[in-house]
Amino acid sequence: CEDTAGYPEGSSLRWNCEVTWEAEQLLSLHPEEAPRLSALCREGRMDLSAAYANLLTGLMGAEQGCRLAYPARRLARELGIELHTATMTDDPSHAWWVPSVLAGSGVRYLAVGCNDCRGAFAAGNPVRPPIWWEGPDGSRVLAYFDKSSYGGPIGPHIGDLLVDCAADTGLRDFLYIYGVVDHGGGPTRADLLTARELSTWPIFPTLLHSTTDDFFTAVETSGVE
């Protein structure tokens, strides 16, 4: 985030920390980084997930589920930040109780990149995200299931995905989960440079490095039901 701070507006990196565990491990090894991490989050240049890990929710018990966001809430208090979004990646599917637990923990949004090799949820599902996902108790979260599964490079193909999303939902904002796949990390330098180049094309969607929280806020204020 800091290395690309001088890039043109919209081209500087926004880091979405996939799971709370990553930040927890960083601070356990380098507690002196806490003020820096807090500042990045408060400035909107970084977003922490309210989910502790990418968990197989269908195999979890009730108490395990209720503790899904405990570490994130503790970390948020320590850093003096707010958490609104959870991210879950590489799981084939999720249990019905997930929106109830997240909403009960103060989480409003959920971004999911399903593993379509083990469970073809996104590719074969007629429901087009984002959707209000309602749990058994009636509470709900605004959820986005990435049709492209998760990960992948930045390139011109993103334009086609956006056109499909607009046709399906009427939205003009589209979330693309990019980066080095198989949990290798964020984008490569080539990804960032490609995004800058695509942003100069006269006939191409506007690419913005964004946090998941900012994306969901744009969806909620779009006026599209």
C-alpha positions as CSV (number, residue, x, y, z in Angstrom):
1,C,0.0,0.0,0.0
2,E,2.8,2.4,0.9
3,D,4.9,1.6,-2.1
4,T,2.1,2.5,-4.5
5,A,0.8,5.6,-2.6
6,G,2.2,7.8,-5.4
7,Y,0.2,6.0,-8.1
8,P,-2.7,7.8,-9.9
9,E,-5.9,7.9,-8.0
10,G,-7.6,4.5,-8.0
11,S,-4.4,2.7,-9.0
12,S,-2.7,2.6,-5.6
13,L,-3.0,-0.8,-3.9
14,R,-5.8,-1.4,-1.4
15,W,-5.0,-4.5,0.6
16,N,-7.8,-6.8,1.8
17,C,-6.4,-9.0,4.5
18,E,-8.1,-12.3,3.7
19,V,-8.5,-13.6,7.3
20,T,-8.0,-12.3,10.8
21,W,-5.3,-15.0,11.4
22,E,-2.9,-13.2,9.0
23,A,-3.0,-10.0,11.0
24,E,-2.9,-11.9,14.3
25,Q,0.3,-13.7,13.2
26,L,1.9,-10.5,12.0
27,L,1.3,-8.7,15.3
28,S,2.4,-11.7,17.3
29,L,5.8,-11.6,15.5
30,H,6.0,-7.8,15.1
31,P,3.8,-6.0,17.7
32,E,5.5,-2.7,16.9
33,E,3.6,-2.8,13.6
34,A,0.2,-2.3,15.3
35,P,0.1,1.5,14.9
36,R,1.1,1.2,11.2
37,L,-1.6,-1.4,10.6
38,S,-4.2,0.6,12.4
39,A,-3.4,3.7,10.3
40,L,-3.7,1.8,7.0
41,C,-7.1,0.5,8.1
42,R,-8.4,3.9,9.3
43,E,-7.2,5.6,6.1
44,G,-9.1,3.0,3.9
45,R,-6.0,1.6,2.4
46,M,-6.4,-1.8,4.1
47,D,-9.4,-3.9,5.2
48,L,-9.4,-6.7,7.7
49,S,-11.7,-9.6,7.4
50,A,-14.0,-10.3,10.4
51,A,-13.7,-14.1,9.8
52,Y,-10.8,-15.7,11.6
53,A,-10.0,-18.2,8.8
54,N,-11.4,-19.8,5.6
55,L,-13.3,-22.5,7.5
56,L,-15.4,-25.4,6.3
57,T,-18.5,-24.1,8.0
58,G,-20.5,-27.2,7.1
59,L,-18.3,-29.3,9.5
60,M,-18.3,-26.8,12.4
61,G,-20.3,-27.1,15.5
62,A,-22.5,-24.4,17.0
63,E,-20.0,-23.1,19.5
64,Q,-17.2,-23.0,16.8
65,G,-19.5,-21.0,14.6
66,C,-20.4,-18.5,17.3
67,R,-16.7,-17.9,17.8
68,L,-16.0,-17.2,14.1
69,A,-15.6,-13.4,14.6
70,Y,-14.3,-13.4,18.2
71,P,-10.6,-12.8,17.3
72,A,-11.5,-10.1,14.8
73,R,-13.5,-8.2,17.4
74,R,-10.7,-8.3,19.9
75,L,-8.2,-7.1,17.3
76,A,-10.5,-4.3,16.2
77,R,-10.7,-3.0,19.7
78,E,-6.9,-3.1,20.1
79,L,-6.4,-1.3,16.8
80,G,-9.2,1.2,17.3
81,I,-10.9,0.3,14.0
82,E,-14.3,-0.9,12.8
83,L,-14.9,-4.1,10.9
84,H,-17.9,-4.5,8.6
85,T,-16.9,-7.2,6.1
86,A,-15.9,-10.8,6.3
87,T,-14.1,-12.7,3.5
88,M,-14.1,-16.4,3.0
89,T,-12.1,-18.0,0.1
90,D,-11.4,-21.5,-1.2
91,D,-14.3,-23.2,0.5
92,P,-16.7,-25.3,-1.7
93,S,-19.8,-24.0,0.1
94,H,-21.1,-22.6,3.4
95,A,-23.7,-23.5,6.0
96,W,-27.0,-21.6,6.4
97,W,-26.0,-20.3,9.9
98,V,-23.2,-18.1,8.5
99,P,-25.2,-14.9,7.9
100,S,-26.8,-15.2,11.4
101,V,-23.5,-15.5,13.2
102,L,-21.9,-12.7,11.1
103,A,-24.9,-10.3,11.5
104,G,-24.9,-11.1,15.3
105,S,-21.2,-10.1,15.4
106,G,-21.9,-6.7,13.8
107,V,-20.8,-7.8,10.3
108,R,-22.8,-6.4,7.4
109,Y,-21.1,-7.8,4.3
110,L,-19.6,-11.1,3.1
111,A,-17.4,-11.6,0.1
112,V,-17.0,-15.3,-1.0
113,G,-14.6,-16.8,-3.5
114,C,-15.8,-20.5,-3.7
115,N,-13.6,-23.3,-4.7
116,D,-15.3,-24.4,-7.9
117,C,-13.1,-27.5,-8.3
118,R,-14.6,-29.1,-5.1
119,G,-18.0,-27.5,-5.3
120,A,-19.3,-25.8,-8.4
121,F,-21.5,-23.3,-6.4
122,A,-20.8,-20.0,-8.2
123,A,-20.6,-21.4,-11.7
124,G,-23.8,-23.4,-11.6
125,N,-25.9,-21.2,-9.4
126,P,-28.7,-19.2,-11.2
127,V,-28.7,-16.6,-8.4
128,R,-26.6,-13.6,-9.4
129,P,-24.7,-11.8,-6.7
130,P,-24.7,-9.6,-4.7
131,I,-27.7,-10.9,-2.7
132,W,-29.1,-10.5,0.8
133,W,-28.3,-13.8,2.4
134,E,-30.7,-14.5,5.2
135,G,-30.0,-16.9,8.0
136,P,-32.4,-19.2,9.9
137,D,-33.2,-16.5,12.5
138,G,-34.1,-13.9,9.8
139,S,-30.9,-11.8,10.2
140,R,-28.9,-11.2,7.0
141,V,-25.8,-9.9,5.3
142,L,-25.1,-8.5,1.9
143,A,-23.2,-11.3,0.2
144,Y,-21.1,-11.4,-3.0
145,F,-20.2,-14.8,-4.5
146,D,-17.5,-14.3,-7.1
147,K,-18.6,-16.0,-10.4
148,S,-14.9,-16.4,-11.4
149,S,-14.2,-18.3,-8.2
150,Y,-11.3,-16.4,-6.8
151,G,-7.8,-15.2,-7.7
152,G,-6.4,-14.6,-11.1
153,P,-4.5,-11.9,-13.0
154,I,-5.6,-8.4,-13.9
155,G,-6.3,-8.1,-17.7
156,P,-8.7,-7.1,-20.4
157,H,-11.0,-10.1,-19.6
158,I,-12.3,-8.1,-16.6
159,G,-14.3,-6.0,-19.0
160,D,-16.2,-9.0,-20.1
161,L,-17.0,-10.0,-16.5
162,L,-18.3,-6.5,-15.7
163,V,-20.6,-6.6,-18.8
164,D,-22.0,-9.9,-17.6
165,C,-22.5,-8.6,-14.1
166,A,-24.3,-5.4,-15.3
167,A,-26.6,-7.5,-17.5
168,D,-27.4,-9.9,-14.6
169,T,-27.9,-7.3,-11.8
170,G,-28.1,-3.8,-13.2
171,L,-25.2,-2.7,-11.1
172,R,-22.4,-0.6,-12.5
173,D,-19.9,-1.7,-9.8
174,F,-18.3,-5.2,-10.0
175,L,-16.0,-6.9,-7.5
176,Y,-13.1,-8.9,-8.9
177,I,-11.0,-10.9,-6.4
178,Y,-7.5,-10.9,-8.0
179,G,-4.0,-11.8,-6.9
180,V,-1.7,-14.8,-6.7
181,V,-4.0,-17.8,-6.2
182,D,-3.8,-20.7,-3.7
183,H,-3.3,-18.2,-0.9
184,G,0.1,-17.0,-2.2
185,G,-0.7,-13.4,-1.5
186,G,-1.8,-10.3,-3.2
187,P,-1.1,-8.9,-6.7
188,T,2.1,-9.1,-8.5
189,R,3.8,-5.9,-9.6
190,A,2.7,-6.8,-13.1
191,D,-0.9,-6.8,-12.0
192,L,-0.6,-3.3,-10.6
193,L,1.1,-2.0,-13.7
194,T,-1.5,-3.6,-16.0
195,A,-4.3,-2.0,-14.0
196,R,-2.6,1.4,-14.5
197,E,-2.4,0.8,-18.2
198,L,-6.0,-0.4,-18.6
199,S,-7.2,2.7,-16.7
200,T,-5.8,4.8,-19.6
201,W,-7.8,3.0,-22.3
202,P,-10.5,5.4,-23.6
203,I,-13.2,2.7,-23.9
204,F,-12.8,0.4,-20.9
205,P,-14.4,0.2,-17.5
206,T,-12.8,2.2,-14.7
207,L,-10.6,0.0,-12.6
208,L,-10.2,0.9,-8.9
209,H,-8.2,-0.9,-6.3
210,S,-10.7,-1.0,-3.5
211,T,-11.5,-2.5,-0.2
212,T,-14.4,-5.0,0.0
213,D,-16.1,-2.6,2.4
214,D,-16.0,0.2,-0.1
215,F,-17.5,-2.1,-2.8
216,F,-20.4,-3.1,-0.6
217,T,-21.0,0.5,0.4
218,A,-21.2,1.4,-3.3
219,V,-23.7,-1.4,-3.9
220,E,-25.9,-0.3,-1.0
221,T,-26.1,3.3,-2.2
222,S,-26.6,2.4,-5.9
223,G,-30.4,2.3,-5.7
224,V,-30.5,-1.2,-7.3
225,E,-32.7,-3.6,-5.3
